[in-house]
Amino acid sequence: MKDQKLKIYLIWSLLIIGACFVIMHNLIPEREMKGQIIEEEGIYRIGRVSVDTEKGEIQFKGRIFKDNEWVQHLLYLEGYKWLKEESAIISNAELSDLQKAIALLDWRLWDELWYRKTSNQKLLLSVKWDEEEVAAQKLVLTEDELEIGDLIFLGSPYFDHIALEAPPGVDCRLCPVFPLEEKALRETFIRASGQSGYELNSEKMPSQETEVTMIMRFSR
């Protein structure tokens, strides 16, 4: 009985915190771009993420963690640590910095992506190593037409305040609300086809530990 009451309490606490965060987000038309550095006209650096507003392009580094088997997402950025082991490419760039970079290119698009209001293909992802650049879709095996949110987990308005603002070294998997977070998010990972994640295309994937550049282009 106590366990049931605790679970109900945690659910309501999470819903209240998430609701407050959403309200605050809507009250502030634009988030502060903390840590934004102008390298030259039209080119910005936010943490380890580079943004070219003239070309509509975002770049950051990564390395190949897996080159075969099933993964939930193609790419992991620092944030939701429990997704790291289920990703093919690991980047030490912060997810929160990528969020700011997308917002810098198109705030309305980012708002739609964050709240999962859109299902368009305006952000195209590719992977570059040596002199070769390959569209991200070609690195996985699925008949589904993948969108940017299927390739990279872009965050959640309900859980970002917990996962992305936790102090370094804190493992959110030890948090009492983690089981609720994982369950809720895994449900959102399921595509219209009923599939979740995908197998990697080992013939196209670079070998493990290969250093790569992730390129995200905004198609207007």
Secondary structure by P-SEA (a helix, b strand, c coil): caaaaaaaaaaaaaaaaaaaaaaaaaacccccccccccccccbbbcccbbbbccccbbbbbbbbccccccccccccccccccccccccccccccaaaaaaaaaaacaaaaaaaaacccccccbbbbbbccccccccccccccccccccccccccccccccccccccccccccccccaaaaaaaaaaaaaccccccccccccccccccccbbbbbbbbbcc
